[in-house]
């Protein structure tokens, strides 16, 4: 009986240690993302943009239109994030972010084929899901 109880305590201790490190790693990741310099954020955006151009298999005609839409969206997103950091109501900023996303989708629908648009929406859903796991506040 003692061995079973001891084994149970060891398992619970191991689970506690794993959870501690998982939470610590998640917190460190969130802090790293928040501490990215504007230059690092821009580099990250450009890398993601390049990846989208490749993954969506954009034509030479589509690429500059796509890039223009995404750059305008990113500039608006940065402005909204700055507003939130300055103390703007989080709910209001979130509503504006949702509207911005909808406007972006409408603009992209004029540039992308239906297959490309579907693939774009899948990628965005994956990114939102990953953000949600990393930082539930976003």
Number of C-alpha atoms within 10 A of each C-alpha: 6 7 8 9 10 11 12 12 12 12 12 12 12 12 11 12 12 12 12 12 11 12 12 12 13 15 13 12 14 14 11 11 11 10 11 12 11 10 9 12 15 13 12 13 15 15 11 11 16 13 12 18 17 11 13 18 13 17 11 9 9 16 18 13 15 19 16 11 16 18 14 12 17 15 11 15 17 14 12 20 17 13 14 16 11 9 9 13 11 16 10 12 17 15 11 15 17 12 12 17 14 12 14 15 17 11 15 19 14 13 18 21 14 11 10 17 17 14 15 18 13 12 15 12 12 12 12 13 13 12 14 12 12 15 13 9 8 10
